[in-house]
């Protein structure tokens, strides 16, 4: 099982998260989110990771409303690896992004991608994992107090976000270390 920390918007935290053993870092490109990061800032954070850290982590761009062309341009400019469509994705969008060479994760209920995200904060947490050829990703209000419930579902990836914050959008390496200790 792998861990994704979503809402990365700080280079120091990003490096520390990778050192602590996080498998994926998520960058949210939705301006209405307190975890929003600009394309320029995401590129700066990615560039700040030294080569040994960069090899140990996959970087995920989280998109809510952008077109496949806009997403492809953002991915190219930032050097991210995985596209997460945080919406009910159309098959055409998934196909276009896969054709551009990206692994694509989608929200449950839309077209299936390489990974399917079951997010309790979007009403998908009770959706049963279906048999399929995709990574199962569970998200939505997961923290130290309920991570055992998430682990019991046996997802491929646990996506954690706000439970690692001292304020909206401000991640804490100390909270992350405590979370990782709890699950290992």
Buried (B, 14 or more C-beta within 10 A) or exposed (E): BBBBBBBBBBBEBBBBBBEBBBBBBBBBBBEEBEBBBBBEBBBEBBEBBEEEBBEEBBBBBBBBEBEBEEBBEBBEEBEBBBBBBBBEBBEEBBBBBBEBEBBBBBBBBBBBBBBBBBBBEBEBBEBEBEEEEBBBBBBBBBBBEEBEEBBEEEBBBBBBBBBBBEEEBBBBBEBBBBBBEEBE
